[in-house]
Amino acid sequence: MLLVATAILIYYSNSVPNGIFSNILDEIANFLAGPLHSTAQDQYMNTTISVKNTSIVADLALTSDQQTKGLSGRENLSENQGMLFVSKTPGRYGFWMKSMKFPLDIFWLNTNRSVVYLKENLQPCLTILNCPTYLPDTDSLYVLETMAGFAQRHNITKGTHFNFRLPT
């Protein structure tokens, strides 16, 4: 296992843009440590997101622990459920499908809450060696994960606007 982790570290240190490497190191450490255990911090606030005459009830991943865990370990997600990751500042936030049990569509939204990047039908990783990081080509402030196929069923494309309120 240590040899595999070392190889991954060498690969990423030579091929990932500055500023992202430390996030990848954290993710590798979390992967090697195994599944995260449920705590009181796992109690998510939620919000209702509307887009193209559809509503999604989304858990809000506000803390770093919630954002690290994401939807990992959940058994499923219904059509009108999701998770909204809320960042403090715009940036290029990478996501991967570690410890996922079902495929997702992922939408990166800018400060105006419009889609700036999306990836559809992302499959769970079978191993860490086959677990790509999906990285947008532009900054975002929010990232929304939904059930796979949501983008196609609701014709969500780059530029689509999402409406939601955040707790104050």
BADRENGU-585745 format. One record per residue (C-alpha): residue number from 1; residue in three letters; z, x, y. Coordinates in nm, 3 decimals. Each point is the difference from the previous one (the first is absolute). Last residue first. Layout:
BEGIN
<mipa resi="NUM" resn="ALA" up="Z" east="X" north="Y"/>
...
***
This chain:
BEGIN
<mipa resi="168" resn="THR" up="0.702" east="-2.714" north="3.345"/>
<mipa resi="167" resn="PRO" up="-0.153" east="-0.128" north="-0.321"/>
<mipa resi="166" resn="LEU" up="-0.377" east="0.042" north="-0.021"/>
<mipa resi="165" resn="ARG" up="-0.252" east="-0.270" north="0.073"/>
<mipa resi="164" resn="PHE" up="-0.335" east="-0.044" north="-0.174"/>
<mipa resi="163" resn="ASN" up="-0.370" east="-0.055" north="0.065"/>
<mipa resi="162" resn="PHE" up="-0.271" east="0.201" north="-0.184"/>
<mipa resi="161" resn="HIS" up="-0.334" east="0.087" north="0.162"/>
<mipa resi="160" resn="THR" up="-0.310" east="0.094" north="-0.200"/>
<mipa resi="159" resn="GLY" up="-0.165" east="0.309" north="0.152"/>
<mipa resi="158" resn="LYS" up="-0.087" east="0.167" north="-0.332"/>
<mipa resi="157" resn="THR" up="-0.051" east="-0.276" north="-0.252"/>
<mipa resi="156" resn="ILE" up="0.196" east="-0.290" north="-0.148"/>
<mipa resi="155" resn="ASN" up="-0.232" east="-0.259" north="-0.155"/>
<mipa resi="154" resn="HIS" up="0.285" east="-0.214" north="-0.137"/>
<mipa resi="153" resn="ARG" up="-0.080" east="0.025" north="-0.372"/>
<mipa resi="152" resn="GLN" up="-0.137" east="0.354" north="0.038"/>
<mipa resi="151" resn="ALA" up="0.299" east="0.138" north="0.187"/>
<mipa resi="150" resn="PHE" up="0.248" east="-0.178" north="-0.229"/>
<mipa resi="149" resn="GLY" up="-0.164" east="0.140" north="-0.313"/>
<mipa resi="148" resn="ALA" up="0.297" east="0.215" north="-0.095"/>
<mipa resi="147" resn="MET" up="0.333" east="-0.157" north="0.102"/>
<mipa resi="146" resn="THR" up="0.112" east="0.111" north="0.341"/>
<mipa resi="145" resn="GLU" up="0.125" east="0.317" north="0.168"/>
<mipa resi="144" resn="LEU" up="0.014" east="0.013" north="0.380"/>
<mipa resi="143" resn="VAL" up="0.025" east="0.323" north="0.198"/>
<mipa resi="142" resn="TYR" up="0.113" east="0.002" north="0.362"/>
<mipa resi="141" resn="LEU" up="-0.025" east="0.255" north="0.282"/>
<mipa resi="140" resn="SER" up="-0.341" east="0.146" north="-0.080"/>
<mipa resi="139" resn="ASP" up="-0.183" east="0.320" north="0.088"/>
<mipa resi="138" resn="THR" up="-0.353" east="0.070" north="-0.122"/>
<mipa resi="137" resn="ASP" up="-0.178" east="0.127" north="-0.312"/>
<mipa resi="136" resn="PRO" up="0.248" east="-0.171" north="-0.229"/>
<mipa resi="135" resn="LEU" up="0.161" east="0.185" north="-0.292"/>
<mipa resi="134" resn="TYR" up="0.011" east="-0.132" north="-0.354"/>
<mipa resi="133" resn="THR" up="0.196" east="0.246" north="-0.214"/>
<mipa resi="132" resn="PRO" up="-0.143" east="0.040" north="-0.348"/>
<mipa resi="131" resn="CYS" up="0.210" east="-0.037" north="-0.316"/>
<mipa resi="130" resn="ASN" up="-0.165" east="0.154" north="-0.305"/>
<mipa resi="129" resn="LEU" up="0.223" east="0.305" north="-0.038"/>
<mipa resi="128" resn="ILE" up="0.303" east="-0.220" north="0.076"/>
<mipa resi="127" resn="THR" up="-0.087" east="-0.207" north="-0.306"/>
<mipa resi="126" resn="LEU" up="-0.138" east="-0.348" north="-0.071"/>
<mipa resi="125" resn="CYS" up="-0.027" east="-0.087" north="0.366"/>
<mipa resi="124" resn="PRO" up="-0.025" east="-0.370" north="0.085"/>
<mipa resi="123" resn="GLN" up="-0.346" east="-0.123" north="0.105"/>
<mipa resi="122" resn="LEU" up="-0.117" east="-0.047" north="0.357"/>
<mipa resi="121" resn="ASN" up="-0.207" east="-0.319" north="0.026"/>
<mipa resi="120" resn="GLU" up="-0.103" east="0.047" north="0.362"/>
<mipa resi="119" resn="LYS" up="0.060" east="0.271" north="0.258"/>
<mipa resi="118" resn="LEU" up="0.012" east="-0.080" north="0.369"/>
<mipa resi="117" resn="TYR" up="-0.024" east="0.176" north="0.335"/>
<mipa resi="116" resn="VAL" up="0.028" east="-0.099" north="0.367"/>
<mipa resi="115" resn="VAL" up="0.110" east="-0.358" north="-0.063"/>
<mipa resi="114" resn="SER" up="0.130" east="-0.163" north="0.319"/>
<mipa resi="113" resn="ARG" up="0.367" east="-0.031" north="0.084"/>
<mipa resi="112" resn="ASN" up="-0.045" east="0.106" north="0.364"/>
<mipa resi="111" resn="THR" up="0.205" east="0.314" north="-0.073"/>
<mipa resi="110" resn="ASN" up="-0.241" east="0.082" north="-0.282"/>
<mipa resi="109" resn="LEU" up="-0.003" east="-0.147" north="-0.350"/>
<mipa resi="108" resn="TRP" up="-0.050" east="0.179" north="-0.335"/>
<mipa resi="107" resn="PHE" up="-0.082" east="-0.250" north="-0.276"/>
<mipa resi="106" resn="ILE" up="0.072" east="0.057" north="-0.370"/>
<mipa resi="105" resn="ASP" up="-0.138" east="-0.212" north="-0.286"/>
<mipa resi="104" resn="LEU" up="0.211" east="0.031" north="-0.311"/>
<mipa resi="103" resn="PRO" up="-0.010" east="0.043" north="-0.379"/>
<mipa resi="102" resn="PHE" up="0.298" east="-0.076" north="-0.228"/>
<mipa resi="101" resn="LYS" up="0.293" east="0.186" north="-0.159"/>
<mipa resi="100" resn="MET" up="0.055" east="0.265" north="0.267"/>
<mipa resi="99" resn="SER" up="0.215" east="0.306" north="-0.073"/>
<mipa resi="98" resn="LYS" up="-0.223" east="0.222" north="0.218"/>
<mipa resi="97" resn="MET" up="-0.290" east="-0.184" north="0.167"/>
<mipa resi="96" resn="TRP" up="-0.048" east="0.227" north="0.301"/>
<mipa resi="95" resn="PHE" up="0.026" east="-0.035" north="0.375"/>
<mipa resi="94" resn="GLY" up="-0.078" east="0.233" north="0.291"/>
<mipa resi="93" resn="TYR" up="0.099" east="-0.068" north="0.359"/>
<mipa resi="92" resn="ARG" up="-0.226" east="0.128" north="0.276"/>
<mipa resi="91" resn="GLY" up="0.211" east="-0.055" north="0.309"/>
<mipa resi="90" resn="PRO" up="0.117" east="-0.254" north="0.256"/>
<mipa resi="89" resn="THR" up="0.371" east="0.015" north="0.079"/>
<mipa resi="88" resn="LYS" up="0.311" east="-0.170" north="-0.137"/>
<mipa resi="87" resn="SER" up="-0.173" east="-0.120" north="-0.315"/>
<mipa resi="86" resn="VAL" up="0.018" east="-0.350" north="-0.151"/>
<mipa resi="85" resn="PHE" up="-0.104" east="-0.044" north="-0.361"/>
<mipa resi="84" resn="LEU" up="-0.089" east="-0.362" north="-0.075"/>
<mipa resi="83" resn="MET" up="0.036" east="-0.117" north="-0.358"/>
<mipa resi="82" resn="GLY" up="-0.190" east="-0.291" north="-0.144"/>
<mipa resi="81" resn="GLN" up="0.016" east="-0.354" north="-0.131"/>
<mipa resi="80" resn="ASN" up="-0.249" east="-0.286" north="0.025"/>
<mipa resi="79" resn="GLU" up="-0.204" east="0.074" north="-0.309"/>
<mipa resi="78" resn="SER" up="0.305" east="0.078" north="-0.213"/>
<mipa resi="77" resn="LEU" up="0.134" east="0.348" north="-0.071"/>
<mipa resi="76" resn="ASN" up="0.095" east="0.136" north="-0.339"/>
<mipa resi="75" resn="GLU" up="0.250" east="0.194" north="-0.212"/>
<mipa resi="74" resn="ARG" up="0.159" east="0.197" north="0.280"/>
<mipa resi="73" resn="GLY" up="0.079" east="0.361" north="-0.089"/>
<mipa resi="72" resn="SER" up="-0.159" east="0.156" north="0.302"/>
<mipa resi="71" resn="LEU" up="-0.071" east="-0.254" north="0.277"/>
<mipa resi="70" resn="GLY" up="0.114" east="0.234" north="0.275"/>
<mipa resi="69" resn="LYS" up="0.256" east="0.250" north="-0.128"/>
<mipa resi="68" resn="THR" up="-0.063" east="0.267" north="0.261"/>
<mipa resi="67" resn="GLN" up="-0.037" east="-0.258" north="0.277"/>
<mipa resi="66" resn="GLN" up="0.324" east="-0.174" north="-0.095"/>
<mipa resi="65" resn="ASP" up="0.185" east="0.333" north="-0.006"/>
<mipa resi="64" resn="SER" up="-0.156" east="0.103" north="0.335"/>
<mipa resi="63" resn="THR" up="0.118" east="-0.326" north="0.154"/>
<mipa resi="62" resn="LEU" up="-0.226" east="-0.278" north="0.131"/>
<mipa resi="61" resn="ALA" up="-0.191" east="-0.122" north="-0.305"/>
<mipa resi="60" resn="LEU" up="-0.037" east="-0.363" north="0.104"/>
<mipa resi="59" resn="ASP" up="-0.053" east="-0.249" north="-0.283"/>
<mipa resi="58" resn="ALA" up="-0.308" east="-0.206" north="0.071"/>
<mipa resi="57" resn="VAL" up="-0.051" east="-0.375" north="-0.020"/>
<mipa resi="56" resn="ILE" up="-0.376" east="-0.033" north="0.030"/>
<mipa resi="55" resn="SER" up="-0.177" east="-0.283" north="0.178"/>
<mipa resi="54" resn="THR" up="-0.370" east="-0.091" north="-0.009"/>
<mipa resi="53" resn="ASN" up="-0.222" east="-0.156" north="0.267"/>
<mipa resi="52" resn="LYS" up="-0.181" east="0.331" north="0.066"/>
<mipa resi="51" resn="VAL" up="0.313" east="0.215" north="0.023"/>
<mipa resi="50" resn="SER" up="0.361" east="-0.103" north="0.041"/>
<mipa resi="49" resn="ILE" up="0.300" east="0.215" north="-0.080"/>
<mipa resi="48" resn="THR" up="0.340" east="-0.153" north="-0.063"/>
<mipa resi="47" resn="THR" up="0.290" east="0.239" north="0.027"/>
<mipa resi="46" resn="ASN" up="0.257" east="0.143" north="-0.234"/>
<mipa resi="45" resn="MET" up="0.328" east="0.186" north="-0.002"/>
<mipa resi="44" resn="TYR" up="0.041" east="0.205" north="-0.314"/>
<mipa resi="43" resn="GLN" up="0.317" east="0.044" north="-0.200"/>
<mipa resi="42" resn="ASP" up="-0.066" east="0.336" north="-0.165"/>
<mipa resi="41" resn="GLN" up="0.273" east="0.158" north="0.213"/>
<mipa resi="40" resn="ALA" up="0.255" east="-0.176" north="-0.224"/>
<mipa resi="39" resn="THR" up="-0.117" east="0.227" north="-0.278"/>
<mipa resi="38" resn="SER" up="-0.259" east="-0.010" north="-0.277"/>
<mipa resi="37" resn="HIS" up="-0.065" east="0.323" north="-0.185"/>
<mipa resi="36" resn="LEU" up="-0.305" east="0.214" north="0.066"/>
<mipa resi="35" resn="PRO" up="-0.217" east="0.085" north="-0.295"/>
<mipa resi="34" resn="GLY" up="-0.021" east="0.363" north="-0.109"/>
<mipa resi="33" resn="ALA" up="0.115" east="0.323" north="0.165"/>
<mipa resi="32" resn="LEU" up="-0.342" east="0.156" north="-0.059"/>
<mipa resi="31" resn="PHE" up="-0.170" east="-0.274" north="0.201"/>
<mipa resi="30" resn="ASN" up="0.256" east="0.027" north="0.281"/>
<mipa resi="29" resn="ALA" up="-0.049" east="0.377" north="0.020"/>
<mipa resi="28" resn="ILE" up="-0.377" east="-0.046" north="0.001"/>
<mipa resi="27" resn="GLU" up="0.027" east="-0.259" north="0.279"/>
<mipa resi="26" resn="ASP" up="0.220" east="0.228" north="0.211"/>
<mipa resi="25" resn="LEU" up="-0.243" east="0.290" north="-0.047"/>
<mipa resi="24" resn="ILE" up="-0.287" east="-0.231" north="0.099"/>
<mipa resi="23" resn="ASN" up="0.180" east="-0.095" north="0.320"/>
<mipa resi="22" resn="SER" up="0.058" east="0.370" north="0.075"/>
<mipa resi="21" resn="PHE" up="-0.372" east="0.071" north="-0.052"/>
<mipa resi="20" resn="ILE" up="-0.120" east="-0.270" north="0.241"/>
<mipa resi="19" resn="GLY" up="0.077" east="0.180" north="0.324"/>
<mipa resi="18" resn="ASN" up="-0.282" east="0.252" north="-0.040"/>
<mipa resi="17" resn="PRO" up="-0.308" east="-0.124" north="-0.183"/>
<mipa resi="16" resn="VAL" up="0.006" east="0.015" north="-0.382"/>
<mipa resi="15" resn="SER" up="-0.204" east="0.241" north="-0.213"/>
<mipa resi="14" resn="ASN" up="0.187" east="0.328" north="-0.039"/>
<mipa resi="13" resn="SER" up="0.358" east="-0.129" north="-0.011"/>
<mipa resi="12" resn="TYR" up="-0.118" east="-0.292" north="-0.212"/>
<mipa resi="11" resn="TYR" up="-0.138" east="0.215" north="-0.281"/>
<mipa resi="10" resn="ILE" up="0.293" east="0.242" north="-0.002"/>
<mipa resi="9" resn="LEU" up="0.250" east="-0.287" north="-0.009"/>
<mipa resi="8" resn="ILE" up="-0.188" east="-0.173" north="-0.281"/>
<mipa resi="7" resn="ALA" up="-0.008" east="0.318" north="-0.208"/>
<mipa resi="6" resn="THR" up="0.373" east="0.052" north="0.053"/>
<mipa resi="5" resn="ALA" up="0.076" east="-0.359" north="-0.105"/>
<mipa resi="4" resn="VAL" up="-0.205" east="0.044" north="-0.319"/>
<mipa resi="3" resn="LEU" up="0.176" east="0.328" north="-0.084"/>
<mipa resi="2" resn="LEU" up="0.339" east="-0.162" north="0.062"/>
<mipa resi="1" resn="MET" up="-0.085" east="-0.283" north="-0.240"/>
***
